[in-house]
Amino acid sequence: MKLLVTGGAGYVGSVCTAHLLAAGHEVTVLDDLSTGHRDAVPAAAAFVEGDVAAAAADVLGSGAFDGVLHFAARSLVGESVVDPAKYWHGNVVTSLALLDAVRAHRVPRLVFSSTAATYGEPETSPITEDSPTRPTNPYGATKLAIDHAITSYAAASHGELGAVSLRYFNVAGAHRPADGPMLGERHTTETHLIPLVLQVALGVREHVSMFGDDWPTPDGTCVRDYIHVDDLAAAHLLALDAAEADGHLVCNLGNGTGFSVREVVEACRRVTGHPIPAVVAPRRAGDPAVLVASAERARTRLGWAPRRGDLDGIVADAWAFAQAGRVGVGA
């Protein structure tokens, strides 16, 4: 298939691009490089530097595309609270422009990078796609708004558009290609637990903070569902095949089991051989005690199952990427 990947210079987008190319697809990456990295785009992909809202119509008009995978987004929860306009414009307005371009050029498939933040603070665990969607920050709210827009566009497409939204939980690890450099997380502003813990082992941070040790969990720290980025990428390839005309399928992506903050820190200590000091800090407002996905719908509708759910293995790949010198330096 001929595919457009928006945000393909970012962490998840670049890894998915690598998987798409390995599967034999023709890929064009569209990215403005505001948070992504040009050297993360696999060499076999065509690259267009530009704003998605401004450039999507021209790119899709340059040839008959079989599908779009939409990763481009603002994704910092804290920033979304401080500057919500940046998120409503950067996420929702941009996505509406992309949807208009998809409709105008009759692209038949769309896969959207959604998020577990659409659920907010869940009442039950594991979280299913039927759980109430009550986002607690503008980031989650904008992603949910895009999900709703996709449902409307697909329903009104008269059979021309099928879409799948994949709601990620915690993505981690790195992609080790057969040739070429590893692809992993390198954010100027890092907020994800595993890279933050590994920055301590790298000497970039003195310690890692654990926000509360009195949660109603087995060891008192928050529990989260971690999925390897390669498993995540595999789901996107399956989603392309599962997209059905007039339909919009929403699937959670997670391992269905959770690991606590303490367990993550201990895994990082085992993998790195570093003591990694951890300091207990006050709870953060809005942090749920447990966020674990039910991925049963992805199993039954996509035929997907995570293959790399071992926490030490996920950390080992992230650590190998960190040791390559690209983590913790604002690269």
N, C-alpha and C positions, 0 to 999 in steps of 0.2 A: 504494500500500500504506500501511497504518497501521503506523508503526514507532516503537519505543522506542530511544533512543540513550542509553546510560549513559556518563557522563563527557563529555557533549557540550559542556561549558563549557571543556574543555581544548583544546590545540593541534590534534591530529588529529581529535578528536571534533567540534569546532566546524566545521572545514573540511568534514568528511564530512557534517555536518548541512546545511551550505549547499548542497552538491552534491545531496543527497537532495531538498531543497526545490525546487531548480531543475529536478529531474527530475519534479516533480509529486507527490511523496509527502507524506503527512501525518506530521509528526514531533513526538514528545514527547521532551524532554531531561530526564533525571534525573541530578542532580549535587549533591554536598554542598558544592561550592565550596571545598573544603579546598586544592586546588591550581588549580582552574579559575577562570574569570572570568565573572561574570554578563553583562557587556557583550559577551562573545564569542559568546553564543548568538544566532543570527539571529532577528530580530523575528518572523518568520513561524512559528517553532517554539513549541509550548507548552512551558512550563518548570515542573518540579517540583524544588524544593530539598529534598534529603533523602539519607540514607544508602542506598546501593543495597540492602544486605542487609535493611534494615528496611522500605524503601518499595516494592521491586520488585513484591511480590505485590499490594499495593493498586493500584499504577498499572496493572499488567497486568490486574487484575480490573475495571478501570473501563470496559473496552471490548474488542472483539475485535481484537487486534493480529496483524498478518501477519508480523512479524519483530522481532528484537532485534539491535542492534549494540552489542557490549560493549567499551567503551574504558576504563571506570573502573578505575584501578589505581595502586598505588604503583610508581614506576619508577626510583628512584635506586639504581644498583648499589652504590655505596659505603655508603649508608645501610642497604641490605639486609644487608650484612655485619655492620655494627655492631648493628643492631636487627632480627634475622631474624623475631622474633615479629610485628612490625608488618607484615611482608610476608606471612607465612603466614596471619595473620588477615585483613589488608586485601585480599589478592589471592585466596587460595584459599577461605577461609571465605565471603567475600562472593560469590564466583563460584558456590559451591555453593548458596547461598541464591537467587541469581538463576536457576540451573538448576532448582531446585525450583519456583520461581514459573513459569518457562517451561513445565515439565511440567504443573503444576497447571492452567494456563490454556490448554494445548494450542496454544502458539505454534508455528507450523510451521517457522520459519527462525531461525537464529542465526549471526551473523558475529562472530568473536572476534578481538580485537587481540592477536596473539601476537608473538613476537620472535625475532630471530636469536640472542639470548642463550641460547636452548634448546640450541644446538649447542656452546657452550663454545669450546674451542680446536680448530678443525677440523684434520684431517690432510691434507685435499686442498682444492683450490680450482679452479673455483667450487663452492660448497656446494649440494648437492641436498637434497630433502626426505628422501632415504634415507640421508643422512649420519648418523653416530652422534650421539645427543643426550646430551651430557655437560656440563651447565651447570656453571660454575665459581663461581657466586654464588647466594645465595638468591633474588634477583630472577628469574634465568633458571630456577631450579628451580621456583619457584611458577608461572611461566607454563607450564612443561612439565607440571606436575601438573594445571593447568586443562585443557590440551589432552587429557590422558589422561581426565579426568573427562567432557569433552564427548564423546569417543569412546564411553564407556560409556553415557552418557545417550541418545545418538542410537541406539545399537544396541538399547537396551532400550525404545525409544519405540513399537515396533510400528507403524512407518511414520508417526508423527506429527511427528517432528523431523528436519530436515536441517540440517547445520552445516558451516561453513567457517572454518578458522583461517588467518589471514594473518600470516606471519612477516616482520615488517619488518626491513630493514637500517637504513641511516641516512636518516631523513626530514628534509627541509630545505625551504627556500623559504617562500613565503607565498601566500595566496589573494587574488586581486584581483577582488572581485565587481563585477558591472555597476553596482550601487548599494550604498551602505553602506560601512562601514570595512573595511580590509584585516584579514585574520585570519592570525596568525603565532605564532611561539614567544615566550612571555614567562613564564619560570620564575623563581620566587624564588631557587632554587638552580639555576644553569645549568651543565650538564655537556657540552653538545653543541658540537662544534668550530666550526661556522660562526657561531653566535651569539656564542661566546666571542671569535673573531677579530674580529667586527664590533664588539664592545664596545671593542676597542682603538681602532678608527677613530672610535668615539663619544667617546673620552676617558675611558671608565669604567675601563679597565685600561691599565697602562703597556706591557705586552707580552703575547704569547701564548707558551705553553710547548709545545715539541715534545718529546715523551717518547721520546727515543732517535733517533739519526741513523745507527745502524749496523745496522739491520734488513736482512735479505736481500731487499731491494726495489730497484728501479732507482735511487732517490735516497736510500736509507737510512732513510726515514721510513715509518711504517705506511700501509697502503693500505686504504681502506674504500669500500664501495658506497653511493652517494648517490641517493636517489629524491625527486623533487619531490612535495610534499604533495598537489598536485592529481592527479598520477598515482596516488598511493596512494588517494585518495578514489574515483577512478574504479573501482579494483579492488573496492572495497566494494560499489558498486552492481551490478557484475557478479557478485559473490559471492552476493548476495541471490537472483539469478536461478538461480545454479548449485547452490544448496543442495538436495540430494536426500534424500528421506525415508529414514530408517535409516542415512544415510551421514554421514561426517565427512571432509571434504576438507581437507588441509593444503597450503598453497601459500606459497612464498617470494615476496617482493616486493622487487625490486631492479633495477638497470639492466643487471646482468651484466658491468659494467666497473667498475674501481675508480679512485679518485683518491688520491694520497698526501697526507699532511699538508702537505708543501711546496707541492703543486699547489693545495690549498685556500687556503693563505695567499696564494699568488701571484694566484689568482683574486680574492680579496678586495682585494688591492692594486690590481688593474686596475679593478675595479668602483668602489671607493671613492675612488681617487686618493690614498689615505693610505699612508705607508711601512710601517706595521704592523710594529714590531720583533718579531722572533721569537727566543726563547732556547731552546737545546737543554738539556733536563733529563734526568735519568736515566730509563731505561726503567721502566715500571710493571709490576709483577708481574701475570701473567695476560693481558697484551696480546698477541693474536696478530699476526703480521706482516701478514697479508692476510686480509680478510673480504670476499668477493665472492659474490654470490648467483647461482645458476642459477635463472632465472625461467621455465624452459621449461614447467613444469607449469601455471603461471598462464596462459601463452600458449595452451596446448592445451586446458585444461579451462575456463578462464574467458573465453577470447578477449581477454585483456588484453595490452597492450604499452605500455611507457612512451613518452610523447610528448615529454617535457621533460627529456631527459637531459643537456643542455648545462650544464656546471658554472657558467659565467659567468651563464647565465640563472637558475639556481637561486639563486646568490648575489645577483644583482640584485634578485630579488623579496624575499629576506630583508633586503637593505639598505634597500629602499624601506619595508619595515615598520619596521625599526630607526629610520629617520629620522622616522617618524611619532611617535617619542617614547615607545615602549612597551617598548623593550629595554634591559636593563641597569640598571633602576631598581627592581627588585623588585616590578614592577606585577603 
